[in-house]
Structures are given as C-alpha cells and as structure tokens.
Amino acid sequence: MTAPAPERTLASRAQRVAFIFKKAMISALVALVLFSLMIGVRTEAGPSGQLTYWTRFDDLAAMVAAVFGGSIVVELLRQWWGPVGTIRVVPPSVQSALAVARRAIAPVLLIFTFLVPVIFYDQRYILDLGILVLTYVMLGWGLNVVVGLAGLLDLGYVAFYAVGAYSYALLATNFGLSFWICLPLAGILAALWGVMLGFPVLRLRGDYLAIVTLAFGEIIRLVIINWQSLTGGPNGVTGIPRPTLFGIPLTPGDDGLAAKLGIEFSPTHRIVFLFYLILALALLTNWVTIRLRRLPLGRAWEALREDEVACRALGINITTTKLTAFATGAMFGGFAGAFFATRQGFISPESFTFQESALVLAIVVLGGMGSQLGVVLRWCC
C-alpha cells in the first residue's frame, strides 16, 4: 500500500528542508575557507617595517552567517518560483507576502533614491557613492541591451563609455559647447562607433565575438593614449566644464543659481544636481529599454538571443537586429561617459580599462540577463 497524500507531502517537504540546510551549510563552509584569510586575519606593515597582524573573527563570523542565511533565502525563493505542480517548502501565506514584496520593491527603491539627497544632504560621501552607483546602473542597463536582450557577448563596452566621455570633453573645451548640446552628440558618436563595431562581427558568435569586442575596447584605449595632439595622451583632458541648470551655473557668484534663488550658496548644491541628473539619465535608459522590449525590435533581439539560426529562418534581418543592439547599447554608454566627464572635470585613459567592462558585464550576468531590476539589486549589493 502507498502512503497517504498528506504523508507524502510532509515527507517531501522534510527532504527539501534538509536539502536547503545542507546546501546552506556547504555554502557557509566554503565562505569560511575563502574569507578566513581575507577577513579573519588582517596584516599591516609596522612602524619599523615588520609585519603585524591581528584577528577579526567577529567580522568573519558575521560574513559566514550572512552567507548561510542568504543561501537559505535563495533556495526558498527558488522553491517559491519552482515549476507548477511541485511541492513547495514556502507556505502559501509567505508566498503571498513575497509576491507583494516583489511588486513593491521597485517603487520603494525609486522613492528611496529620490529621497537620498534629502536624507543624506550633509553626508558628501553617501551622495558621491550614490552618483557612482547610478552611473554604473546606467552602464549596466545599456550593456543589458547588448548582452541580456540580444545575447551578444560584449567585452569592450568601456570603449563606448570612453567615446562619450572624450566626445563631451573635447567638444566642450575646444568649441565651448554646453553640456546639454554635447550630451546628445556624445550619444550619437558612441552609437556610430557601435555600428562600426557591429559590421565586422556580424558573422561572429560566442567566444570569437567576445575576443573581437575585447580587442576593440583595447584599441580605443590605445588610440586615446597615443593620439596626444587630440586627447592629451596619458595626461588626459582637464578643465572640463560643469553642467548648468538651463544656462544658470551652480557657482557662488552673482549669476549663480543660489544668488538668483536668494539662498545661501553651498557646494552640496552641485552634488545634489549631479545626483538628480544621473538619476534622470538612468531612468530614461530604463524607460527606453522597457519600451523597446515591447516593440518588434525587442522581440527580434530576444529571438536572436535564443537561436540565431531560427531567427534567420523566421525572416528576421540579422544584420539590422545586431547593429541596432550595438548602437542602442553604445548610445547609453556614451551618455554615461559624458556625465562622467562633466562630473569629474578631468578624464584620462586610466578610467577606461578592461576592468570597467568586466565589472559591468559581471553585474549584468549576475543580476540576470535581461533583468532591469536585477542589475540595480546587484549594484546595491
């Protein structure tokens, strides 16, 4: 005789719970081995040159506990999002609560982001960190078009970042153009370079495509270093103008924004303005990407990602699909590069190395290819 259905259900849940705890223990053990020397022991050169060390077992224990708990949460979420008809460990009440949390996480993050300059107005470090995170989120969303939607492995995305930055820097310093004029020009020039990259790699896939895009990124960096008469070479470009608010500079002078509003000038005003500027650019990138996914072009990108041969058999123009993906992703990278240049006031080739491309690509992959929210959560973590 077979066991009743309720008993089989309880036995299956017990096995799944045991599996989750076993996997969490293995993850915690691996974290203990990896972090024991990186976190558990701290070394430093002493005043006379000798090596001194001290232990930080409390931090190590906290990290291992975080990995243990995180592994349990991840496995529970996998059970929650499991196939239909399977026995899930998460109770129905918890499933409904998680569904509500899933729908609310994006609006909550957006509201919190809008309030960051208000909450942390006097903390310059947090504001600068927020600007940096939003810049990389924008880069991640731009690369997500190429890698996540179209499935084209791009290891040279930093090249478009550099094109946008140097386009704005050179146009602003040599021709006196404002940020709002140079911003679309930087995006257009980066998109043109994206098309130029797309043509030679139309027939390449997988590792071969990755190698060519990696070489393209290095070529752009070497050109920037060696074309000293235009780019300044290793010395970079200095004196890049700051952005204005409808032509009104954020300076302490009589023509500044603070004087026109009748308030006391503070250097934080410019930081807050930059924060909301990159937030607006990132939201524009997100909105355009979501809209494109719902258009036939976005469907063609996703079809290309799944199977290029089947995509051709359906009559989709592979050339146009690939070039638009490269151009769109490059355009957003150019926008981010222009913002980076105006925020720093100085750019050099050291800011556009392969490590930047690898970092953005890792976040896109770890956050979930094609997932906009996953990119944000990975950057925040």
ABEGO torsion letter per residue (X at the ends): XBBBAAAAAAAAAAAAAAAAAAAAAAAAAAAAAAAAAAAABBBBBBAAGBBBBBBBAAAAAAAAAAAAAAAAAAAAAAAAABBBGBBBABBAAAAAAAAAAAAAAAAAAAAAAAAAAAAAAABAAAAAAAAAAAAAAAAAAAAAAAAAAAGBBBAAAAAAAAAAAAAAAAAAAAAGBBAAAAAAAAAAAAAAAAAAAAAAAAABBEAAAAAAAAAAAAAAAAAAAABAAAAGEAAEBBGBBBBBBGGBBBBABAABAAAAAGBBBBAAAAAAAAAAAAAAAAAAAAAAAAAAAABAAAAAAAAAAABAAAAAAAGBBAAAAAAAAAAAAAAAAAAAAAAAAAAAGBBBAAABBAAAAAAAAAAAAAAEBGBAAAAAAAAAX
